[in-house]
Amino acid sequence: MNGSVSQKTISKAYQTNTISLVLELVLLFSLGISAIVLRSYLRIPLGIPGRHGLEFMAILMIARRVSKLPFASVIAMLGATSFMFVPFIGIKDPSLPVIYLLMGVVLDILYFAFKNPANRLAILSLIGGLAYMVIPVSRLGIYLFTGVIDHSFIKSGFIIPVLSHFAFGVAGALLGAGLVYSVKKIRNK
């Protein structure tokens, strides 16, 4: 103890930038909330199961593509599922929060299984279609184990909801990934 100031031992190169991490988490969380709000209040009278996959998967794919966090889709789905419990959203299916979290997990796993397909829009859109198809496949599993059948299965059978969820998921993921790809291409010019 000689009264002199001690030398810093932590290099600035190893310090984490917590503000940017917190902002990224808030962005992902808010994208999930906006996806569920849009899904709840956008009334498209098509009567086709999975029709909200277009806007929902577009927002989810944007969240997945703009973030470098390994579980970006799960974080966005945490935002969506936490907002499902707000009374004015109108979500009546008690299994939907778990299904949406599972959808985020599937999207993240498939995204990294294909080695982060940055510019391959076809692969990204197929990943989005498979991830959105988790909804009817999970509901089919719930039906097989509990006997509780979903309204879309009563109305359209078992095959149409699975195929339409996949088709709308592909279209939404293509839209979201295409928007991110286009913005990145414009910024790099």
N, C-alpha and C positions, 0 to 999 in steps of 0.2 A: 504494500500500500504506500506508494510514493506520491499519490495525488495526481498522477498523469492519466489522461484519457486512454482507455484500453483500445486496442486496434479491433476493427470490425472483423468478425470471423465468417460472416455469411456473405457470399458473393451475390451480387445483384442478378447474375445470370440464373441462379437457382431459386430465386424468390418467385412464388406463384402470384399471378395477377388475379386476386380474388374478386375484384370488382367486375372484370369481364366475365368470370365464371358465374357470378351471381346474376349479371344481366342476361347471360345466355340461358340460365335456368328460368328466369322470369319470362324471357321470350318464349321458350318452349312451353312453359306452363300456360301462358296466355294464348298461344296458338291452339293448345288443346281445349281451353275454355271457349275460344271463338268457334272452334269446330263443332262443339256440342251445342252451343247457342244457335249457330246457323242451322244445324241439323234439326233442332227443336222448333225453330220459328219459320224456317223456309218451308212453306206448304206447296209442294208440287203435286197436283192431283193426277198423277199418272196411274197410280194403283199397282205399280210394279215393285216387287220386293227388292230392296237394295238400292233404290233410286238415290238415296242420300250419299251413296258411295262416291259419287262424282265430286261433290264439294268436300266431303269429309276426308277422302283419301288425298285430294289435292293439297289440303292444308297439312295433313299428316306427312305427306311426302316432302313438302316444303320444309317442315320442321326437321325431318330426317336429313335432308340434303344440306341445309345451312349450318347444321351443328356438327361439331367434331367429337362430341361426347358419345361414348359407346352405347349408352342407353337413352338416346334422345327421344325415340318414339315412346318408350315407356314413361319418360318424364312428361311428355305431351299428353299421354293418356292418363297420367295421374291428375293433370289439370282438368281433363275432360270428366273423369270419373268423380273427382271431388265436387265438380259443379253439378253433377247429376242429382245430388242430394238436395239441391235448392228446390223448394216446392214449386215455384212458378215455371220451372223448366218442363215439367209434365212427363218425366220418365216414370213409367209404371212397372216396368219389368225389373224385378229385384236382381236378376242374374246379369243384367246388362253391364254394370260396372266391372264385374269380373271378366266378362267376355271382351270388353274393350281393353282391359289391361293385358289379356292374353293376345289380343290383336297387336298391341304394341310390342310385346315380347317376340311374337312371330315375325313382325316386320324387321326388328333389330337383328334377330338371328339370321334371317334370309339375306338381309343387307350385307352382313359381314361374311356370310357363307360364300357369297359370290365375289369376295375380295374387293369390297367397296367399289361397285361398278359406277364410277363417276359419270361417264358420258354415254353409257349404254342405255338409252331410253327404253328399248324393248325389254331388257332384263328388269329394269326398275319398274316398268308397268306390270310385268308378270308378277314381280314380288308384291306390288300393291294389290293386285287381283287376288293372289293367294292369301295375303294378310286380311283382306276384307271378307274373304270367303270363310274366315273363322267364325263369323257371326252365325250363319245358318248351320254350319257343321257343329258348332257348340250347342245350338238349340236342338239339333237333331240328336246329339248325345244326351241332352237333358230329357228329351222325349223318350228315348230308349230306356233310360234308367228310372225315370219318375212317372212317365205316362202323361205328363203335362205337355200338351201340343201347342205350338205357336200358331198365331192367327194366319201367318203367311203360308204355313203348311196346309192348313185347312182350306184356304182359298185357292192355292196354286199347286198343291202337291209337294213332293219332296225334291224333285229335280230342278224345277224352274227357279225356286229361291236361291239354290246353290249357284246355278249358272248365271242368274241375273246379278247376284252379289259379286261374282267374279268379274263379269263384264263391266259393271259400274266401277268396281275397284280398279280394274285395268285402265279405264278411261280417266278416272280421277288421278291415279298415280302418274299417268302419262301427262296430264295437264300440269300437275304440280312439279314434276321433275323437268318438264319442258320449260316451264316458267323460270325455274332456277338456272337451268342450262342457258337459256336465252339471256338472262340478266348477266350471268358470268361472262358470256361471250361478248356482250356489249361493253362490259367494264374492261375487258382485256384489250379492246381495240385502241 
